[in-house]
Amino acid sequence: MSAVNVQVTGQGEDPSSLSERDKQILDFERQWWKYAGAKEAAVREAFNMSATRYYQVLNALIDKPEALEADPLLVRRLRRLRAARQRQRSARRLGFEV
């Protein structure tokens, strides 16, 4: 019996790989505190995008299984921080402290 592996991808890429930009974003998040000045300024300089757009891209990235596979400690930490912020926002809307 032989097994047949079929890969279906949109761009002919390996589905388990991250784009170069995704890898750069993970590297940046791992060591952004080393950059001088505010994080938003460093984001604009490094990626030529607004802080809002950067966080949209980052949030989508940390939901990818490939990102978790590439750097599990960082991605889990970022997911925990995001969840904590979401809980705090929800609590404020409901009128109590977490």
C-alpha positions in Angstrom: 0.0 0.0 0.0 1.3 3.4 -0.9 0.2 6.7 0.5 -0.3 9.7 -1.7 0.4 13.1 -0.3 -1.5 15.9 -1.9 -0.8 19.5 -1.1 -3.2 22.2 -2.1 -1.9 25.8 -1.8 -2.9 29.0 -3.2 0.5 30.3 -4.2 2.5 27.2 -4.7 4.1 27.7 -1.3 4.7 25.2 1.4 1.6 25.6 3.6 3.6 25.2 6.8 6.0 28.0 6.1 5.7 31.6 7.1 6.3 34.5 4.8 9.4 36.6 5.2 7.4 39.5 6.6 5.7 37.1 9.1 9.1 35.9 10.3 10.4 39.5 10.6 7.3 40.5 12.7 7.9 37.5 15.0 11.6 38.5 15.3 10.6 42.1 16.0 8.1 41.1 18.7 10.8 39.0 20.3 13.1 41.9 20.7 11.3 45.2 20.0 12.3 46.6 23.4 15.9 46.8 22.1 14.9 49.6 19.6 15.3 53.2 20.7 12.1 55.2 21.1 8.5 54.2 21.1 7.4 50.9 19.7 5.1 52.6 17.2 8.0 54.6 15.7 10.0 51.4 15.5 7.1 49.6 13.7 6.8 52.4 11.2 10.5 52.4 10.5 10.9 48.6 10.3 7.7 47.7 8.4 6.5 51.0 6.9 3.0 50.6 8.2 0.9 52.2 10.9 0.8 50.8 14.4 -2.9 50.0 13.8 -2.2 48.0 10.7 0.8 46.3 12.4 -1.3 45.0 15.3 -4.0 43.8 12.8 -1.3 41.8 11.0 0.2 40.6 14.2 -3.1 39.4 15.6 -3.8 37.5 12.4 -0.3 36.0 12.5 -0.4 34.7 16.1 -3.6 32.8 15.2 -1.7 30.8 12.5 -0.6 27.3 13.4 2.6 28.0 11.5 3.5 30.9 13.8 2.9 28.7 16.8 5.1 26.0 15.3 7.9 28.6 14.5 8.0 30.2 18.0 5.7 28.6 20.5 6.8 30.5 23.6 6.5 33.9 21.9 3.1 33.1 20.2 1.6 31.7 23.4 2.8 34.8 25.4 1.3 37.2 22.7 -2.0 35.2 22.8 -2.1 35.4 26.6 -1.5 39.2 26.5 -4.2 39.6 23.9 -6.7 37.6 25.9 -6.0 39.6 29.0 -6.5 42.8 27.2 -9.8 41.5 25.8 -11.0 40.5 29.3 -10.1 44.0 30.6 -12.0 45.7 27.8 -15.0 43.5 28.4 -14.9 44.1 32.1 -14.7 47.9 31.6 -17.7 47.8 29.3 -19.7 45.8 31.9 -18.6 48.1 34.7 -16.4 46.0 36.9 -12.7 45.4 37.4 -10.9 42.1 36.6 
